[in-house]
């Protein structure tokens, strides 16, 4: 039987154990002190990274765990998975509550402001936000761009205003490696998000993390490979895009370490080197081999689709499987990844497997609020277009060099 976790460890991240395990063990006492008995709110907790974060913190016994996500089905599956697991069932706190709601909604605000901790104080001890538009394809037109920026930036400000009224001990918000020298609107939105959350750091401790692709996370291209196999459809991937990968377990651990052990205005990242990068076509080839198939490279999408139909009807018996690999040519696609810029101060000695961007200045709340106001105003203009949004972002982020090709990933398999 195919074991996805084994495949990720052997073929994708190429390490048997989590690269963060030593740091988790070395700082176990600090993690116990930070988590045990605390009331924790996880926003976007039903997604790949949020659910991995939940699994990471459960071993340290929080007293309350509240999980908010707009995906009601995934929330249900998260609960079923945790309750049915020999590893987590006994670790579930006595107070475990899930809410299928938008974190920018009035229902969320009411829930947050009326919640009482065990000590009688309102709010939560720890808040972690994983709600985000994470795909570069989300910038295909002005409507998808607005949804992306509202979720990643504008609504995040509403959340921070809510937290400021009833401050938690600490707040964590996941970022992305694509916020480093961004070339797409998604990455730029997360870079603005970093400034936004840090501009509130005079009210409560805030940390974040930039990290790599999570192998086979929901909606990722490798996850799509599995779904194509299930549906007997061809596999397509870029051949020239190199990416860092972490396992689902590692994604939860880096967020736990950053949120619990990070000092104010620090950004964590994994110590991965260029040699750790891999390509999507490599993962596709290895996955097909694990399933007992031999990739047959096609010259175009149409040939791959046609061959898949032939196989589905029993027309081929040689275990060949159609694939289409090509160079990336869509908007905002960066050919490599990086975690920090030349002008950011980095501490690589504090942890074995993690680097930390330190000494980040407190951004001007007025300046961040201004760019958010400009974006919000632009979206209310019926004639606004993508170029307008790129211009507004570029005025705030002078190093924003948007890659524009006129092609969207939605136009490809």
C-alpha positions in Angstrom: 0.0 0.0 0.0 1.1 3.6 -0.8 2.2 5.4 2.4 2.1 9.2 1.8 4.1 10.1 4.9 6.8 7.6 4.0 6.9 8.9 0.4 7.2 12.5 1.6 10.1 11.6 4.0 11.9 9.5 1.4 11.4 11.3 -1.8 10.4 14.9 -1.1 12.0 16.3 2.0 14.5 13.4 2.1 14.9 13.1 5.8 13.6 10.3 8.0 12.7 12.5 11.0 11.4 16.0 11.4 14.2 18.6 11.0 12.7 20.5 13.9 12.4 17.6 16.4 15.7 18.4 18.1 14.6 21.9 18.7 11.2 20.8 20.0 12.9 18.5 22.5 15.6 21.0 23.5 13.0 23.6 24.3 10.4 21.3 25.7 10.3 23.0 29.1 9.7 26.4 27.5 6.9 24.9 25.3 5.3 23.4 28.4 5.4 26.7 30.2 4.0 28.5 27.2 1.2 26.1 26.3 0.1 24.0 29.2 -3.2 25.3 30.7 -3.5 28.0 28.2 -6.6 29.0 26.2 -5.8 28.8 22.5 -7.7 30.1 19.5 -6.6 28.8 16.0 -8.0 30.6 13.0 -7.9 28.7 9.8 -7.3 25.6 11.8 -8.9 23.1 9.5 -6.3 23.7 6.7 -3.1 21.8 6.2 -0.8 24.0 8.3 -3.4 25.0 10.9 -4.3 21.4 11.6 -0.6 20.4 11.8 -0.1 23.3 14.3 -3.0 21.9 16.4 -1.4 18.4 16.4 1.9 19.9 17.5 0.5 21.8 20.5 -1.8 19.1 21.8 1.1 17.2 23.4 1.7 20.2 25.6 -1.9 20.1 27.0 -3.6 23.5 26.5 -6.7 23.9 28.7 -8.9 25.1 25.9 -8.8 24.8 22.1 -11.1 26.8 19.9 -10.8 26.3 16.1 -12.3 28.7 13.5 -12.5 27.9 9.8 -14.8 28.8 6.9 -14.7 25.2 5.7 -17.3 23.4 7.7 -16.5 20.0 6.2 -12.8 20.2 6.9 -13.6 21.3 10.5 -15.7 18.2 10.9 -13.0 15.9 9.5 -10.4 17.5 11.7 -12.5 16.7 14.8 -13.2 13.1 13.6 -9.5 12.6 12.8 -8.3 13.9 16.2 -11.0 12.0 18.2 -10.3 8.8 16.3 -6.5 8.9 16.6 -4.6 6.8 19.2 -2.0 9.6 19.2 -4.3 12.5 19.9 -7.6 11.2 21.3 -6.3 11.2 24.9 -4.7 14.6 24.5 -7.8 16.5 23.6 -8.6 19.3 26.1 -11.8 19.2 28.0 -12.9 22.4 26.2 -12.7 21.8 22.5 -14.9 23.9 20.3 -15.1 24.4 16.5 -16.8 27.3 14.7 -17.5 27.4 10.9 -17.2 31.1 10.5 -15.2 33.9 8.8 -12.7 35.5 11.1 -13.8 39.0 9.9 -17.4 38.4 10.6 -19.6 39.9 13.3 -20.3 36.4 14.6 -16.5 35.9 15.2 -16.2 39.3 16.9 -19.0 38.4 19.3 -17.6 35.0 20.0 -14.1 36.4 20.7 -15.3 39.3 22.9 -17.7 37.2 25.0 -15.3 34.3 25.6 -14.0 33.9 29.1 -10.8 32.2 30.1 -10.6 29.9 33.1 -9.3 32.9 35.2 -12.4 34.9 34.3 -10.6 37.2 31.9 -12.1 37.8 28.4 -10.4 36.7 25.2 -7.7 34.0 24.7 -4.2 33.5 25.9 -2.8 32.6 22.5 -4.2 33.4 19.0 -2.8 31.9 15.9 -4.0 32.9 12.4 -3.6 30.5 9.4 -6.4 31.9 7.3 -4.8 33.0 4.0 -5.0 33.0 0.3 -1.8 31.2 -0.5 -1.9 30.5 -4.3 -0.2 32.6 -6.9 -3.2 31.7 -9.2 -5.4 33.9 -7.0 -4.3 37.0 -8.9 -5.9 36.0 -12.2 -8.3 39.0 -12.3 -9.5 42.0 -10.2 -12.1 40.0 -8.3 -9.8 37.2 -7.2 -7.2 39.9 -6.3 -9.7 41.7 -4.1 -10.6 38.5 -2.3 -6.9 37.7 -1.8 -6.0 41.1 -0.4 -9.2 41.3 1.8 -8.4 38.0 3.4 -4.6 38.5 3.8 -4.5 42.2 4.6 -7.7 44.2 5.0 -9.6 41.6 7.1 -6.4 41.0 9.1 -6.5 44.6 10.3 -10.1 44.1 11.5 -8.8 41.0 13.5 -6.0 43.0 15.0 -8.3 45.8 16.1 -10.5 43.2 17.8 -7.4 41.7 19.5 -6.2 45.1 20.6 -9.4 45.6 22.7 -8.7 42.3 24.5 -5.0 41.5 24.0 -3.8 37.9 24.0 -0.4 37.0 25.5 0.9 36.3 22.0 -0.3 36.3 18.4 1.1 34.3 15.5 0.3 34.8 11.9 1.7 32.6 9.2 3.6 34.3 6.3 5.4 32.8 3.3 8.8 32.7 1.7 7.2 34.5 -1.2 7.0 37.6 0.9 10.8 37.9 0.4 11.4 40.1 -2.6 7.9 39.4 -3.8 7.1 39.0 -7.5 3.4 38.2 -7.2 0.5 39.9 -5.5 0.0 37.0 -3.1 3.6 37.4 -1.8 3.3 41.1 -1.7 0.1 40.9 0.3 1.9 38.7 2.9 4.8 41.2 3.0 2.3 44.0 3.8 0.7 41.6 6.3 4.0 41.3 8.1 4.2 45.1 8.5 0.6 45.2 9.5 0.8 42.7 12.4 4.1 44.1 13.6 2.6 47.6 13.7 0.4 46.3 16.6 3.3 44.8 18.5 3.2 47.5 21.1 -0.1 45.9 22.3 0.9 42.2 22.5 3.8 39.9 21.4 3.7 39.1 17.7 5.7 36.6 15.7 5.5 35.0 12.3 7.2 32.5 10.0 8.2 32.4 6.4 8.6 28.8 5.2 8.6 26.5 2.3 5.9 24.6 0.5 4.2 22.0 2.6 4.5 18.7 0.8 1.0 17.5 -0.4 -0.8 20.2 1.5 -4.5 20.8 0.5 -4.7 22.4 -2.9 -1.0 22.1 -3.7 0.3 20.8 -7.0 1.6 17.5 -5.5 -1.8 17.0 -3.8 -3.3 17.5 -7.3 -1.1 14.6 -8.5 -2.8 12.3 -6.1 -6.2 13.5 -7.3 -5.3 13.1 -10.9 -4.3 9.5 -10.2 -7.6 8.8 -8.5 -9.5 10.2 -11.5 -7.2 8.5 -14.1 -6.2 11.9 -15.5 -2.8 13.1 -16.8 -0.3 14.8 -14.6 1.1 18.1 -15.5 3.9 20.1 -13.8 6.5 22.9 -14.4 10.0 21.5 -15.1 12.0 24.6 -14.2 10.5 25.7 -10.9 12.6 24.7 -7.9 11.0 24.8 -4.4 11.9 24.1 -0.8 9.5 21.6 0.9 8.7 20.7 4.5 6.5 17.8 5.7 3.1 18.5 7.2 4.4 17.6 10.7 7.3 20.1 10.2 4.9 22.8 9.2 3.1 22.5 12.5 6.3 22.4 14.5 7.9 25.5 13.0 4.7 27.5 13.6 4.6 26.2 17.2 8.2 27.1 17.8 7.8 30.6 16.3 4.6 31.4 18.1 5.7 30.1 21.6 9.4 30.8 21.6 9.7 33.8 19.3 10.3 37.3 20.7 8.3 40.3 19.6 8.5 41.1 15.9 10.6 38.0 15.0 10.2 36.0 11.8 11.2 32.4 11.8 12.4 30.3 8.8 13.8 26.8 8.3 17.5 26.4 7.7 17.3 24.9 4.2 20.0 25.3 1.6 19.8 25.4 -2.2 20.7 21.7 -2.3 17.4 20.9 -0.6 15.3 22.4 -3.4 13.5 20.0 -5.7 11.3 20.4 -8.8 7.6 19.4 -9.3 8.3 17.2 -12.2 10.8 15.2 -10.1 8.1 14.6 -7.5 5.6 13.6 -10.2 8.1 11.0 -11.6 8.9 9.5 -8.2 5.2 9.4 -7.3 4.3 7.5 -10.5 7.1 5.1 -9.8 5.8 4.5 -6.3 2.4 3.7 -7.8 4.0 1.3 -10.3 3.7 3.5 -13.3 6.2 4.7 -15.9 5.8 8.3 -17.0 5.2 8.8 -20.7 6.1 12.4 -21.6 3.6 14.1 -24.0 4.2 17.0 -26.2 1.1 18.9 -25.2 -1.9 18.9 -22.8 -4.2 17.5 -25.6 -2.0 14.5 -26.2 -1.8 13.8 -22.5 -5.5 14.0 -22.1 -6.1 11.7 -25.1 -3.6 9.1 -23.8 -5.3 9.1 -20.4 -8.6 8.4 -22.0 -7.1 5.5 -24.0 -5.6 4.1 -20.8 -8.9 4.5 -18.9 -10.7 2.5 -21.6 -8.1 -0.3 -21.4 -6.2 0.6 -24.5 -2.7 0.4 -23.0 -1.3 -2.4 -20.8 2.3 -1.3 -20.4 1.8 0.7 -17.1 2.7 3.9 -18.9 1.1 7.1 -17.5 0.8 10.3 -19.5 2.6 13.4 -18.2 3.1 16.9 -19.6 6.1 18.9 -18.2 6.8 22.4 -19.4 8.5 25.6 -18.4 6.6 28.0 -16.2 5.1 30.9 -18.1 2.3 32.3 -15.8 2.0 35.5 -13.8 4.0 35.9 -10.6 5.9 32.6 -10.9 9.3 32.9 -9.1 11.8 30.3 -10.3 13.5 30.0 -6.9 12.8 30.6 -3.2 14.5 32.7 -0.4 13.6 33.4 3.2 15.2 36.8 3.9 16.6 39.8 2.2 20.1 41.3 2.3 19.0 44.1 4.6 17.4 41.9 7.3 19.3 40.9 10.4 19.4 37.1 10.9 20.2 35.0 13.9 21.2 31.4 12.9 22.7 30.3 16.2 19.7 30.3 18.6 18.1 27.1 17.1 19.6 24.1 15.4 17.1 24.0 12.5 15.7 27.5 12.5 16.9 30.9 11.6 15.3 34.0 13.0 15.0 37.4 11.4 15.5 39.8 14.3 15.6 43.5 15.1 12.7 44.3 12.9 11.7 47.9 13.5 8.1 48.7 14.5 6.3 49.7 11.3 4.3 52.9 11.2 0.7 52.0 11.9 -0.4 55.1 10.0 1.6 54.2 6.9 0.3 50.6 6.9 -3.2 51.9 7.5 -2.8 54.3 4.6 -1.9 51.6 2.1 -4.8 49.4 3.3 -7.2 52.4 3.0 -5.9 53.0 -0.6 -6.4 49.4 -1.5 -9.9 49.3 0.0 -10.8 52.6 -1.8 -9.5 51.2 -5.1 -11.7 48.1 -4.8 -14.8 50.2 -4.4 -14.0 51.8 -7.7 -15.9 49.9 -10.4 -13.2 50.6 -13.0 -10.2 49.4 -10.9 -7.9 46.9 -12.6 -4.9 44.7 -11.8 -2.4 47.4 -12.8 -3.9 49.8 -10.3 -3.4 47.4 -7.5 0.2 46.6 -8.6 0.9 50.3 -8.6 -0.6 50.9 -5.1 1.4 48.0 -3.7 4.6 49.1 -5.5 4.3 52.6 -3.9 4.4 50.9 -0.5 6.9 48.2 -1.4 9.5 49.8 -3.7 11.2 46.4 -4.2 8.0 44.8 -5.6 8.9 43.6 -9.1 5.7 42.0 -10.4 6.2 39.3 -13.0 3.5 39.8 -15.6 3.1 37.3 -18.5 -0.7 37.7 -19.2 -1.2 34.0 -18.5 -2.9 32.4 -15.5 -2.5 29.0 -14.0 -6.3 28.5 -14.5 -5.5 28.2 -18.2 -3.4 25.1 -17.7 -4.0 21.6 -16.4 
